[in-house]
Amino acid sequence: MKAEEEIKYPLILDGGMSNVLESLGCNLDHPLWSAYLIVKKPEMIVKAHLAYLNAGSKCITTSSYQATIKGFERIGLTRSESKAMLLRSVELAEEARRIFLKENSEGNRIYLAASIGPYGAFLADGSEYKGKYDISDQRLKEFHTEKVSILEETTVDFLAFETIPSFREFKILNEIISDCKKPCWLSFSCRNQHSLNDGNSIIDAVKSISSNKNLFALGINCTAPRYISDIIKNILPFIQDKKLIIYPNSGEIYLPETKSWKGISDPVTFQKMASEWLSSGVDIIGGCCRIGPDHIKQLATL
């Protein structure tokens, strides 16, 4: 049986990696962001994964969101070392799963999803929130294909194409997903209830990709919670036979200039909103930036 066919829904995901790492005392002021710890402090990534597993997550995403061959090479690693670091992100998630299951013998299945972020995550200049890149379509496709080809040969259950901000980038990813060997999900990031971060229509984007047979789930992540209910109503009629996946950020505002967040988030309020989303048809749910283990623990009680 395929992994996506044996899932017991709703499937509870994890939350943001960076906020947990920061709470553990890690300094993420680096172009590779949390992916830098794959190289320098891998044990902290294991601790972050375990925090979510202990909170109730049934699927954790690897620390590879901002990890790319070119990104690692940019800090001085060789190509072979860079590939090893990308693979290491999966090994760290596997290690966390082994530790958790050893201490929790109920036999529940824990899924692993390989995180594949947008090109803007590699640039580390905030453009992932806009989706406007100075790169040709061919080079953009090569960039993503390189990472996908490595991660889909690992033991992960799913490939998670996440925080996709633009119509242009998702069209290229749609082509790549069509050739993937593993089941995939894709989630867009949106500026409001109607538009992707680049200003294009969410509905048009969903309609354009929902027929992809290698895509088992489709939805939204890294988007303010206040928009999610309306987004669900807008896209649900067009996702066809896909599972609906939702994992928003906390609604706080990220300030790229100071690399800090403005605002607050309450786990109980998040739980109430998530309950509404689940009753509206969401199958897979979790959190993104600034959503932590306390939020996931609340989700796991629903």
NORVENJO-V288482 format. One record per pair of residues at least 12 apart in sequence whose ideal C-beta (glycine too) atoms are under 10 Angstrom apart, sorted by the first residue. I is the first residue (numbers start at 1). GAP is how many residues later the second one is. D is the distance in whole Angstrom. If there is no record, write none. Layout:
I|GAP|D + I|GAP|D
This chain:
2|155|9 + 2|180|9 + 2|181|6 + 2|214|8 + 3|56|10 + 3|106|9 + 3|108|6 + 3|109|9 + 3|110|10 + 3|153|9 + 3|154|4 + 3|155|7 + 3|179|8 + 3|180|6 + 3|213|9 + 4|107|9 + 4|153|8 + 4|154|7 + 4|178|10 + 4|179|5 + 4|180|9 + 4|181|9 + 4|212|4 + 4|213|8 + 4|239|8 + 4|280|10 + 5|178|9 + 5|211|9 + 6|103|7 + 6|105|9 + 6|151|10 + 7|51|8 + 7|52|8 + 7|102|8 + 7|104|7 + 7|150|9 + 7|151|10 + 7|209|9 + 7|210|10 + 7|236|8 + 7|276|8 + 7|277|8 + 8|50|8 + 8|100|9 + 8|101|8 + 9|234|7 + 9|269|10 + 9|273|9 + 9|274|5 + 9|275|7 + 9|276|10 + 10|48|9 + 10|233|9 + 10|234|10 + 10|236|10 + 10|264|9 + 10|267|10 + 10|268|6 + 10|272|7 + 10|273|6 + 10|274|7 + 10|275|6 + 10|276|10 + 10|289|9 + 10|292|8 + 11|46|9 + 11|47|6 + 11|48|6 + 11|100|7 + 11|206|9 + 11|232|8 + 11|234|8 + 11|271|10 + 11|272|7 + 11|273|5 + 11|274|7 + 11|275|8 + 12|40|9 + 12|43|9 + 12|44|6 + 12|45|6 + 12|46|5 + 12|47|7 + 12|235|10 + 12|262|10 + 12|272|8 + 12|273|6 + 12|274|6 + 12|284|7 + 12|285|10 + 12|287|6 + 12|288|6 + 12|290|9 + 13|39|8 + 13|44|6 + 13|45|8 + 13|46|5 + 13|47|8 + 13|48|7 + 13|98|9 + 13|100|8 + 13|147|9 + 13|172|10 + 13|208|9 + 13|232|8 + 13|233|9 + 13|234|5 + 13|271|6 + 13|272|7 + 13|273|3 + 13|274|7 + 13|275|9 + 13|278|10 + 13|283|8 + 13|286|9 + 14|34|9 + 14|35|7 + 14|37|9 + 14|38|4 + 14|39|8 + 14|41|8 + 14|42|10 + 14|43|4 + 14|44|9 + 14|45|7 + 14|46|5 + 14|47|6 + 14|79|10 + 14|99|9 + 14|233|9 + 14|272|6 + 14|273|8 + 14|274|10 + 14|277|9 + 14|278|9 + 14|279|8 + 14|281|10 + 14|282|6 + 15|33|10 + 15|36|9 + 15|37|6 + 15|40|8 + 15|42|8 + 15|45|10 + 15|46|10 + 15|232|8 + 15|234|9 + 15|235|9 + 15|255|10 + 15|271|6 + 15|272|4 + 15|273|7 + 15|274|9 + 15|275|8 + 15|276|4 + 15|277|5 + 15|278|7 + 15|279|9 + 15|280|6 + 15|281|5 + 15|284|9 + 16|18|9 + 16|32|9 + 16|36|10 + 16|45|10 + 16|49|10 + 16|206|9 + 16|231|9 + 16|233|7 + 16|234|8 + 16|270|10 + 16|271|6 + 16|272|6 + 16|273|5 + 16|274|6 + 16|275|5 + 16|276|7 + 16|279|9 + 17|16|9 + 17|17|5 + 17|18|9 + 17|20|9 + 17|28|8 + 17|31|6 + 17|32|8 + 17|34|10 + 17|35|9 + 17|43|9 + 17|44|8 + 17|45|9 + 17|46|6 + 17|47|10 + 17|48|7 + 17|49|10 + 17|98|8 + 17|271|10 + 17|272|9 + 18|15|6 + 18|16|5 + 18|17|10 + 18|19|10 + 18|30|9 + 18|45|10 + 18|47|9 + 18|48|9 + 18|271|7 + 18|272|9 + 19|15|10 + 19|29|9 + 19|231|9 + 19|233|10 + 19|242|9 + 19|246|10 + 19|268|9 + 19|269|10 + 19|270|7 + 19|271|5 + 19|272|8 + 19|273|5 + 19|274|9 + 19|276|10 + 20|14|9 + 20|24|9 + 20|25|9 + 20|27|8 + 20|28|4 + 20|29|9 + 20|30|10 + 20|31|5 + 20|32|8 + 20|271|10 + 20|272|6 + 20|273|7 + 21|12|9 + 21|13|6 + 21|15|10 + 21|16|6 + 21|20|9 + 21|23|6 + 21|24|7 + 21|26|8 + 21|27|5 + 21|30|10 + 21|42|9 + 22|12|9 + 22|26|10 + 22|270|10 + 23|25|9 + 23|28|9 + 23|269|7 + 23|270|9 + 24|13|10 + 24|17|9 + 24|19|10 + 24|20|6 + 24|21|10 + 24|23|6 + 24|24|7 + 24|27|8 + 25|16|10 + 25|19|8 + 26|14|9 + 26|15|7 + 26|18|5 + 26|19|9 + 26|21|10 + 26|22|9 + 27|13|10 + 27|14|10 + 28|38|10 + 28|231|8 + 29|230|6 + 30|36|10 + 30|45|8 + 30|94|9 + 31|35|8 + 31|40|7 + 31|43|7 + 31|44|7 + 31|91|9 + 31|92|9 + 31|93|5 + 31|94|9 + 32|34|6 + 32|35|7 + 32|36|9 + 32|39|6 + 32|40|7 + 32|42|8 + 32|43|7 + 32|53|9 + 32|89|10 + 32|90|9 + 32|92|7 + 33|30|10 + 33|32|8 + 33|33|5 + 33|34|9 + 33|38|10 + 33|84|10 + 33|88|8 + 33|91|7 + 33|226|9 + 34|14|8 + 34|29|6 + 34|30|10 + 34|31|7 + 34|32|7 + 34|33|9 + 34|55|10 + 35|27|10 + 35|28|6 + 35|29|7 + 35|30|7 + 35|31|4 + 35|32|4 + 35|33|8 + 35|36|7 + 35|37|8 + 35|50|8 + 35|51|9 + 35|54|7 + 35|80|10 + 35|82|9 + 35|86|9 + 35|87|10 + 36|27|10 + 36|30|9 + 36|31|9 + 36|35|9 + 36|36|9 + 36|39|8 + 36|49|10 + 37|26|7 + 37|52|10 + 37|55|9 + 38|24|9 + 38|25|6 + 38|26|8 + 38|28|10 + 38|29|6 + 38|34|9 + 38|46|10 + 38|47|5 + 38|48|8 + 38|49|10 + 38|50|5 + 38|51|5 + 38|53|9 + 38|54|7 + 39|28|9 + 39|33|8 + 39|36|8 + 39|37|10 + 39|38|8 + 39|42|9 + 39|43|10 + 39|45|10 + 39|46|6 + 39|49|8 + 42|21|9 + 42|43|9 + 42|46|7 + 42|47|9 + 42|49|9 + 42|50|6 + 42|53|9 + 43|49|9 + 43|52|9 + 44|19|10 + 44|48|9 + 45|17|9 + 45|18|5 + 45|43|9 + 45|44|8 + 45|47|5 + 45|48|8 + 45|50|9 + 45|51|8 + 46|17|10 + 46|45|10 + 46|46|5 + 46|47|8 + 46|48|10 + 46|49|5 + 46|50|5 + 46|51|10 + 46|52|10 + 46|53|7 + 47|45|10 + 47|49|8 + 47|52|10 + 48|12|9 + 48|15|8 + 48|44|9 + 48|48|8 + 48|244|10 + 48|245|9 + 49|12|9 + 49|13|9 + 49|14|8 + 49|43|7 + 49|44|6 + 49|45|10 + 49|46|8 + 49|47|3 + 49|48|8 + 49|50|9 + 49|51|8 + 49|61|10 + 49|63|9 + 50|45|9 + 50|46|5 + 50|47|9 + 50|49|6 + 50|50|6 + 50|53|9 + 50|243|10 + 51|45|9 + 51|241|8 + 51|242|5 + 51|243|10 + 51|245|9 + 51|246|10 + 52|44|9 + 52|48|10 + 52|234|9 + 52|235|10 + 52|240|9 + 52|241|6 + 52|243|10 + 52|244|6 + 52|245|9 + 53|40|10 + 53|43|6 + 53|44|7 + 53|46|8 + 53|47|4 + 53|48|9 + 53|50|10 + 53|51|8 + 53|55|10 + 53|57|7 + 53|240|9 + 53|243|9 + 54|42|10 + 54|46|7 + 54|49|9 + 54|50|8 + 54|239|7 + 54|242|9 + 54|243|9 + 55|237|8 + 55|238|4 + 55|239|7 + 55|240|8 + 55|241|4 + 55|242|4 + 55|243|9 + 55|244|8 + 55|245|7 + 56|237|9 + 56|240|6 + 56|241|6 + 56|242|9 + 56|243|7 + 56|244|3 + 56|245|8 + 56|246|10 + 57|43|9 + 57|53|8 + 57|54|9 + 57|229|7 + 57|230|10 + 57|236|8 + 57|239|6 + 57|240|9 + 57|242|9 + 57|243|8 + 58|50|7 + 58|51|7 + 58|52|6 + 58|53|6 + 58|226|10 + 58|228|10 + 58|242|9 + 59|50|9 + 59|51|7 + 59|52|4 + 59|53|7 + 59|54|6 + 59|98|8 + 59|99|8 + 59|101|9 + 59|126|10 + 59|225|8 + 59|227|8 + 60|33|6 + 60|36|7 + 60|37|7 + 60|40|9 + 60|50|7 + 60|51|8 + 60|52|6 + 60|53|7 + 60|55|10 + 60|226|9 + 61|28|10 + 61|32|8 + 61|50|10 + 61|51|8 + 61|52|5 + 61|53|7 + 61|54|4 + 61|55|10 + 61|95|9 + 61|97|9 + 61|99|6 + 61|101|8 + 61|186|9 + 61|225|9 + 61|227|10 + 62|24|9 + 62|25|10 + 62|26|9 + 62|27|4 + 62|28|5 + 62|29|9 + 62|30|7 + 62|31|5 + 62|32|9 + 62|50|7 + 62|51|7 + 62|52|5 + 62|53|5 + 62|54|9 + 62|89|8 + 62|92|9 + 62|94|7 + 62|98|8 + 63|22|10 + 63|25|9 + 63|26|5 + 63|27|9 + 63|29|6 + 63|30|7 + 63|52|7 + 64|21|9 + 64|22|6 + 64|23|9 + 64|24|9 + 64|25|4 + 64|26|8 + 64|28|10 + 64|29|9 + 64|49|10 + 64|50|6 + 64|51|5 + 64|52|7 + 64|53|8 + 64|57|10 + 64|83|8 + 64|86|9 + 64|87|7 + 64|90|10 + 64|92|10 + 64|96|9 + 65|24|9 + 65|49|10 + 65|50|4 + 65|51|8 + 65|52|4 + 65|53|9 + 65|56|6 + 65|57|10 + 65|63|10 + 65|95|9 + 65|97|7 + 65|98|8 + 65|223|10 + 66|49|9 + 66|51|6 + 66|52|10 + 66|54|10 + 66|55|5 + 66|56|7 + 66|57|10 + 66|58|7 + 66|62|9 + 67|15|9 + 67|18|7 + 67|19|5 + 67|20|10 + 67|21|9 + 67|22|6 + 67|47|10 + 67|48|8 + 67|49|10 + 67|50|9 + 67|54|9 + 67|55|9 + 67|80|8 + 67|84|10 + 68|14|8 + 68|17|10 + 68|18|7 + 68|48|9 + 68|49|9 + 68|51|9 + 68|53|8 + 68|54|5 + 68|75|7 + 68|76|9 + 68|78|8 + 68|79|6 + 68|82|10 + 69|12|10 + 69|13|5 + 69|14|6 + 69|16|9 + 69|17|7 + 69|53|10 + 69|74|9 + 69|77|6 + 69|78|7 + 69|81|8 + 70|12|8 + 70|52|6 + 70|73|7 + 70|76|8 + 70|77|9 + 71|14|9 + 71|15|9 + 71|50|9 + 71|51|5 + 71|52|9 + 71|53|8 + 71|76|10 + 72|12|9 + 72|13|5 + 72|14|7 + 74|48|9 + 74|50|10 + 82|68|10 + 83|63|9 + 83|64|10 + 83|67|6 + 86|28|9 + 86|60|9 + 86|61|7 + 86|64|5 + 86|65|7 + 86|68|9 + 87|63|7 + 87|64|8 + 87|66|9 + 87|67|6 + 89|25|8 + 89|26|8 + 89|62|8 + 89|65|9 + 89|67|10 + 90|22|7 + 90|24|6 + 90|60|9 + 90|61|7 + 90|63|10 + 90|64|4 + 90|65|7 + 90|66|6 + 91|63|8 + 91|64|9 + 93|17|9 + 93|19|5 + 93|20|9 + 93|21|9 + 93|22|10 + 93|61|10 + 93|62|9 + 93|63|8 + 94|16|10 + 94|18|7 + 94|60|9 + 94|61|7 + 94|62|9 + 96|14|9 + 96|16|9 + 97|12|10 + 97|13|5 + 97|14|9 + 97|15|7 + 97|58|10 + 98|12|10 + 109|48|9 + 110|47|9 + 111|45|8 + 111|46|5 + 111|47|7 + 112|42|8 + 112|43|7 + 112|44|5 + 112|45|5 + 112|46|8 + 112|48|10 + 113|38|10 + 113|43|6 + 113|44|7 + 113|45|4 + 113|46|7 + 113|47|4 + 113|49|9 + 113|69|10 + 113|70|10 + 113|71|9 + 113|72|7 + 113|104|10 + 113|171|10 + 114|33|9 + 114|34|9 + 114|36|9 + 114|37|4 + 114|38|8 + 114|40|7 + 114|41|10 + 114|42|4 + 114|43|9 + 114|44|7 + 114|45|5 + 114|46|6 + 114|47|10 + 114|68|8 + 114|70|10 + 115|32|10 + 115|36|9 + 115|41|9 + 115|44|9 + 115|45|5 + 115|46|9 + 115|47|6 + 115|48|9 + 116|28|7 + 116|31|6 + 116|32|6 + 116|35|7 + 116|36|10 + 116|43|6 + 116|44|6 + 116|45|5 + 116|46|7 + 116|47|10 + 116|48|9 + 116|57|8 + 116|60|9 + 116|68|9 + 116|70|9 + 117|27|10 + 117|30|9 + 117|43|9 + 117|44|8 + 117|45|6 + 117|46|6 + 117|47|9 + 117|105|10 + 118|13|7 + 118|15|9 + 118|22|10 + 118|26|9 + 118|43|8 + 118|44|8 + 118|45|6 + 118|46|6 + 118|47|6 + 118|48|8 + 118|51|6 + 118|52|9 + 118|55|9 + 118|71|8 + 118|79|9 + 118|104|10 + 119|12|9 + 119|14|5 + 119|16|7 + 119|20|9 + 119|21|6 + 119|24|6 + 119|25|7 + 119|45|10 + 119|46|9 + 119|47|9 + 119|50|7 + 119|53|9 + 120|12|9 + 120|13|7 + 120|43|8 + 120|44|10 + 120|45|7 + 120|46|9 + 120|49|9 + 120|69|10 + 120|77|9 + 121|41|9 + 121|42|7 + 122|21|7 + 122|22|10 + 122|25|9 + 123|12|9 + 124|132|9 + 124|135|10 + 125|131|7 + 126|128|8 + 126|129|9 + 126|130|4 + 126|131|9 + 126|133|10 + 127|38|8 + 127|39|10 + 127|70|10 + 127|129|9 + 128|35|6 + 128|36|9 + 128|37|6 + 128|38|10 + 128|41|10 + 128|61|8 + 128|69|8 + 128|94|9 + 128|128|10 + 129|34|9 + 129|36|6 + 129|60|7 + 129|62|9 + 129|68|6 + 129|69|10 + 129|93|8 + 129|125|7 + 129|127|8 + 130|35|6 + 130|36|8 + 130|59|10 + 130|61|9 + 130|67|6 + 130|68|7 + 130|69|9 + 131|32|10 + 131|33|8 + 131|34|3 + 131|35|3 + 131|36|8 + 131|37|7 + 131|38|6 + 131|39|9 + 131|57|10 + 131|58|8 + 131|60|10 + 131|65|7 + 131|66|5 + 131|67|4 + 131|68|9 + 131|69|9 + 132|33|9 + 132|34|7 + 132|36|9 + 132|37|10 + 132|65|9 + 132|66|7 + 132|67|10 + 133|32|10 + 133|33|8 + 133|35|8 + 133|36|8 + 135|34|10 + 137|31|7 + 137|32|9 + 137|34|9 + 137|35|6 + 137|38|10 + 138|34|9 + 140|28|8 + 140|29|7 + 140|32|6 + 140|33|9 + 141|28|10 + 141|30|10 + 141|31|5 + 141|32|9 + 141|34|7 + 141|35|7 + 142|30|10 + 143|29|9 + 144|17|8 + 144|25|8 + 144|28|7 + 144|29|6 + 144|31|10 + 144|32|6 + 144|33|10 + 145|27|9 + 145|28|10 + 145|30|9 + 145|31|6 + 145|34|9 + 147|12|10 + 147|29|10 + 148|13|9 + 148|25|9 + 148|28|6 + 148|29|9 + 148|31|9 + 148|32|7 + 148|33|10 + 148|34|9 + 148|36|9 + 149|27|9 + 149|30|10 + 149|31|10 + 149|32|10 + 151|29|10 + 151|31|9 + 152|27|10 + 152|28|6 + 152|29|5 + 152|30|5 + 152|32|9 + 153|28|8 + 153|29|9 + 154|28|9 + 156|26|7 + 157|25|7 + 157|26|7 + 158|22|10 + 158|24|6 + 158|25|5 + 158|26|6 + 158|27|6 + 158|58|8 + 158|59|8 + 158|126|10 + 159|17|9 + 159|18|8 + 159|21|6 + 159|22|9 + 159|23|5 + 159|24|8 + 159|25|5 + 159|26|8 + 159|27|9 + 159|55|9 + 159|56|10 + 160|24|7 + 160|25|6 + 160|26|8 + 160|27|8 + 160|57|9 + 160|61|9 + 160|85|9 + 160|87|10 + 161|12|5 + 161|13|9 + 161|15|8 + 161|16|7 + 161|19|10 + 161|23|6 + 161|24|7 + 161|25|4 + 161|26|7 + 161|27|10 + 161|48|10 + 161|54|9 + 161|57|10 + 162|23|8 + 162|24|8 + 162|25|5 + 162|26|9 + 162|27|8 + 162|57|10 + 162|58|10 + 162|59|5 + 162|60|7 + 162|83|9 + 162|85|8 + 162|126|8 + 163|24|7 + 163|25|8 + 163|26|5 + 163|34|9 + 163|57|10 + 163|58|6 + 163|59|5 + 163|60|9 + 163|84|10 + 163|86|9 + 163|125|7 + 163|126|9 + 164|22|6 + 164|23|7 + 164|24|5 + 164|25|7 + 164|32|8 + 164|33|9 + 164|34|10 + 164|41|8 + 164|45|10 + 164|56|10 + 164|57|9 + 164|58|10 + 165|23|7 + 165|24|5 + 165|25|8 + 165|26|9 + 165|31|6 + 165|32|4 + 165|33|6 + 165|34|10 + 165|35|10 + 165|57|9 + 166|22|9 + 166|23|9 + 166|30|6 + 166|31|7 + 166|32|4 + 166|33|9 + 166|34|7 + 166|39|9 + 167|21|9 + 167|29|6 + 167|31|6 + 167|32|9 + 167|33|4 + 167|34|8 + 167|35|10 + 167|37|7 + 167|38|6 + 167|41|8 + 168|28|10 + 168|30|7 + 168|32|9 + 169|19|10 + 169|27|9 + 169|29|8 + 170|16|7 + 170|18|7 + 170|26|8 + 170|28|10 + 170|30|9 + 170|35|6 + 170|36|10 + 170|38|8 + 170|39|6 + 171|34|9 + 171|37|7 + 171|38|8 + 173|13|7 + 173|36|8 + 173|39|10 + 173|42|10 + 174|12|8 + 174|31|10 + 174|34|7 + 174|35|5 + 174|37|10 + 174|38|6 + 174|40|10 + 174|41|8 + 175|37|9 + 176|38|9 + 177|32|8 + 177|35|6 + 177|36|9 + 177|37|5 + 177|38|6 + 178|31|10 + 178|34|6 + 178|35|8 + 178|36|6 + 178|37|9 + 179|35|8 + 180|32|9 + 180|34|5 + 180|35|9 + 181|33|8 + 182|32|8 + 182|34|10 + 183|30|10 + 183|31|7 + 183|32|8 + 183|33|5 + 183|34|8 + 184|28|8 + 184|30|6 + 184|31|5 + 184|32|7 + 184|33|8 + 184|34|9 + 185|30|7 + 185|31|6 + 185|32|4 + 185|33|7 + 185|34|7 + 185|36|10 + 185|57|8 + 185|58|8 + 185|60|5 + 185|99|7 + 186|19|9 + 186|20|10 + 186|23|7 + 186|24|10 + 186|26|8 + 186|29|6 + 186|30|10 + 186|31|8 + 186|32|6 + 186|33|8 + 186|35|10 + 186|56|9 + 186|59|9 + 187|30|8 + 187|31|7 + 187|32|5 + 187|33|6 + 187|34|4 + 187|35|8 + 187|36|9 + 187|58|6 + 187|59|8 + 187|60|7 + 187|61|10 + 187|97|9 + 187|101|9 + 188|12|10 + 188|14|6 + 188|17|6 + 188|18|8 + 188|21|9 + 188|30|9 + 188|31|8 + 188|32|6 + 188|33|8 + 188|34|9 + 188|35|8 + 188|43|9 + 188|47|9 + 189|31|7 + 189|32|6 + 189|33|4 + 189|34|6 + 189|59|9 + 189|60|9 + 189|99|8 + 190|12|6 + 190|15|9 + 190|30|6 + 190|31|9 + 190|32|9 + 190|33|5 + 190|34|8 + 190|37|6 + 190|38|9 + 190|41|6 + 190|44|10 + 190|45|10 + 190|58|9 + 191|32|8 + 191|33|9 + 191|36|8 + 192|31|9 + 192|32|8 + 192|34|9 + 192|35|6 + 192|38|9 + 192|39|9 + 193|27|10 + 193|30|9 + 193|31|10 + 193|33|9 + 193|34|4 + 193|35|8 + 193|36|8 + 193|37|4 + 193|38|5 + 193|39|9 + 193|40|9 + 193|41|7 + 193|42|10 + 194|33|9 + 194|36|8 + 194|37|8 + 194|40|7 + 195|32|10 + 196|24|10 + 196|27|10 + 197|25|9 + 197|26|9 + 201|33|9 + 202|18|8 + 202|21|10 + 202|25|10 + 202|28|10 + 202|29|6 + 202|32|6 + 202|33|6 + 202|36|9 + 203|28|10 + 203|31|6 + 203|32|6 + 203|34|9 + 203|35|6 + 204|34|9 + 205|13|9 + 205|30|9 + 205|33|10 + 206|12|6 + 206|13|9 + 206|14|10 + 206|25|10 + 206|28|8 + 206|29|5 + 206|30|9 + 206|31|9 + 206|32|5 + 206|33|6 + 206|34|9 + 206|36|9 + 207|28|9 + 207|30|10 + 207|31|5 + 207|32|9 + 207|33|9 + 208|30|10 + 209|29|10 + 209|30|9 + 209|31|10 + 209|33|9 + 210|25|9 + 210|28|6 + 210|29|5 + 210|30|5 + 210|31|8 + 210|32|6 + 211|29|7 + 211|30|9 + 211|31|9 + 212|28|10 + 212|30|9 + 213|28|10 + 215|24|9 + 215|25|10 + 215|26|10 + 215|27|6 + 215|28|10 + 216|25|9 + 216|26|6 + 216|27|6 + 216|29|9 + 216|67|10 + 216|68|10 + 217|22|9 + 217|25|6 + 217|26|4 + 217|27|7 + 217|28|4 + 217|29|10 + 217|66|7 + 217|67|6 + 218|17|8 + 218|20|9 + 218|21|5 + 218|22|9 + 218|24|4 + 218|25|8 + 218|26|7 + 218|27|7 + 218|66|10 + 219|12|9 + 219|13|9 + 219|16|8 + 219|17|10 + 219|20|8 + 219|23|8 + 219|24|8 + 219|25|5 + 219|26|4 + 219|27|5 + 219|28|8 + 219|63|8 + 219|64|9 + 219|65|7 + 219|66|9 + 220|12|8 + 220|15|8 + 220|24|9 + 220|25|8 + 220|26|6 + 220|27|8 + 220|28|7 + 220|62|10 + 220|68|10 + 221|24|8 + 221|25|7 + 221|26|5 + 221|27|7 + 221|28|8 + 221|65|8 + 221|66|9 + 221|67|5 + 221|68|9 + 222|25|8 + 222|26|7 + 222|27|5 + 222|32|10 + 222|65|10 + 222|66|4 + 222|67|6 + 222|69|10 + 223|23|9 + 223|24|9 + 223|25|5 + 223|26|7 + 223|28|9 + 223|65|8 + 224|24|7 + 224|25|7 + 224|26|8 + 224|27|5 + 224|28|9 + 224|29|9 + 224|39|10 + 225|21|10 + 225|23|5 + 225|24|8 + 225|25|7 + 225|26|5 + 225|40|9 + 225|44|9 + 225|45|7 + 225|48|5 + 225|49|9 + 225|52|9 + 225|62|9 + 225|66|9 + 226|22|9 + 226|25|6 + 226|47|9 + 227|21|8 + 227|24|9 + 228|18|6 + 228|19|10 + 228|20|5 + 228|23|10 + 228|45|7 + 228|46|9 + 228|48|9 + 228|49|6 + 228|52|9 + 228|54|9 + 229|17|10 + 229|44|8 + 229|47|6 + 229|48|7 + 229|51|7 + 231|15|8 + 231|17|9 + 231|46|10 + 232|12|7 + 232|14|7 + 232|44|9 + 232|45|6 + 232|48|5 + 232|49|7 + 232|50|7 + 233|47|7 + 233|48|9 + 236|44|7 + 236|45|5 + 236|46|9 + 239|42|9 + 239|44|10 + 242|41|9 + 243|38|10 + 243|39|9 + 243|40|4 + 243|41|6 + 244|33|9 + 244|34|10 + 244|36|9 + 244|37|6 + 244|38|5 + 244|39|5 + 244|40|7 + 244|41|9 + 245|37|7 + 245|38|7 + 245|39|4 + 245|40|7 + 245|41|8 + 246|28|8 + 246|31|6 + 246|32|9 + 246|34|9 + 246|35|10 + 246|36|5 + 246|37|9 + 246|38|7 + 246|39|5 + 246|40|8 + 246|41|9 + 246|42|10 + 247|27|10 + 247|35|10 + 247|37|8 + 247|38|6 + 247|39|4 + 247|40|5 + 247|41|5 + 247|42|10 + 247|44|7 + 247|52|10 + 248|22|9 + 248|25|9 + 248|26|9 + 248|29|9 + 248|37|9 + 248|38|9 + 248|39|7 + 248|40|6 + 248|41|9 + 248|42|10 + 248|43|7 + 249|12|9 + 249|16|9 + 249|38|7 + 249|39|5 + 249|40|4 + 249|41|6 + 249|42|7 + 250|13|7 + 250|14|8 + 250|15|4 + 250|16|9 + 250|17|10 + 250|19|10 + 250|20|7 + 250|37|7 + 250|38|8 + 250|39|7 + 250|40|4 + 250|41|5 + 250|42|9 + 250|45|8 + 251|12|6 + 251|13|9 + 251|14|6 + 251|15|10 + 251|18|9 + 251|19|9 + 251|22|10 + 251|38|10 + 251|39|8 + 251|40|10 + 252|12|7 + 252|13|6 + 252|37|8 + 252|38|5 + 252|39|10 + 254|35|7 + 254|36|9 + 261|28|8 + 261|29|6 + 263|27|8 + 264|26|9 + 265|22|9 + 265|24|10 + 265|25|6 + 265|26|7 + 265|27|8 + 265|29|9 + 265|30|7 + 266|28|9 + 266|29|9 + 266|32|10 + 267|20|10 + 267|24|9 + 267|25|8 + 267|26|9 + 267|27|4 + 267|28|5 + 267|29|9 + 267|30|7 + 267|31|5 + 267|32|9 + 268|26|9 + 268|27|9 + 268|30|6 + 269|26|10 + 269|29|9 + 270|17|7 + 270|21|7 + 270|22|10 + 270|24|9 + 270|25|5 + 270|26|9 + 270|28|6 + 270|29|8 + 271|23|10 + 271|24|8 + 271|25|10 + 271|26|9 + 271|27|4 + 271|28|6 + 271|29|10 + 271|30|7 + 271|31|7 + 272|26|9 + 272|30|10 + 274|12|9 + 274|13|9 + 274|21|8 + 274|22|10 + 274|24|8 + 274|25|6 + 274|28|7 + 275|23|10 + 275|24|9 + 275|26|10 + 275|27|6 + 277|25|10 + 278|21|9 + 278|24|6 + 279|23|10 + 285|14|6 + 285|17|8 + 286|13|7 + 287|12|8
